[in-house]
């Protein structure tokens, strides 16, 4: 349920109304935009009489919200959320960013890759220190040593870091190391213990869609994070599993405008994991941008054939620089169309 507040209401009246709702056992989510203020009421709102609320001077109108995701819902928060990822880097609300780097941190070679992606225009550096692998015998990442190297290189280049956390027990380590954005991977998109744990922090979370998740399930995963008090969630479309075998996954470009309609959270496209093949990464990236993505996550490696994981889907620095130039052209064309 949402209560739309009268424009004439004072801050004291709003605070009193919120306290009155919360004393009755409900949680609230206050969204103060340029033109209106909305109070989201979360809980078993069947116990609330909308007519009673509308009889209050402070309330303009009351609407019931049928979707189970509340805090992630655009009805509760009409304006786009802008996520501050640190180092002056913003995502959402017109701020577009590209997250780039190798699939996994492999050692000192990270420096050259990081310099190359920054020179091409990437705003955030990605790299996996912990790697979820189908086989227990595959490379699992460098662990804490990888995080240390990632933070060192990113610090030298003044870039925020995005890295995947896999275990609730590792969240504190990520906080101690100063990781700017914690990524929850597709395999952990319904690891509710992990979602709750990252939700207890204020660190931005890049939440990937599981390969079999419906859009509403992705939004409910975001709700787990936000229900613990962390509003800083970015949704990531990275492809879903279909009957098609020519690509690693099928990139659901539909999801980008649908998510924007349903939610105020930024939406990131990941063409690398969607396709699994470097030759397809760039065209899918352009499609995501044209569909309205707030950013991209792209794997880049200076020697993909020697990468320790997922080399087949990594762009070379030269290919990435070319992609960044074309992405700028696509964004310009889309914005011009919107202005017209």
Secondary structure, DSSP 8 states (H G I E B T S, - for coil): -EEEE-TT--HHHHHHHHHHHHTTT-EEEEEE-SS-EEEEEES-GGGS-HHHHHTSTTEEEEE---SS--TTBTTT--S---EE-STT-EEBTTB-EEEEE-SB--STTHHHHHHHHHHHT-SEEE-BSS---SSTTS----THHHHHHHHHHHHHHT-EEEEE---GGGHHHHHHHT-SEEEE-GGGTT-HHHHHHHHTS-SEEEEE--TT--HHHHHHHHHHHHHTT---EEEEE--B--S--SSSSB--THHHHHHHHHBSS-EEE-HHHHH-SHHHHHHHHHHHHHTT-SEEEEEB-TTGGG-SS-GGG-B-HHHHHHHHHHHHHHHHHHHHHHH-
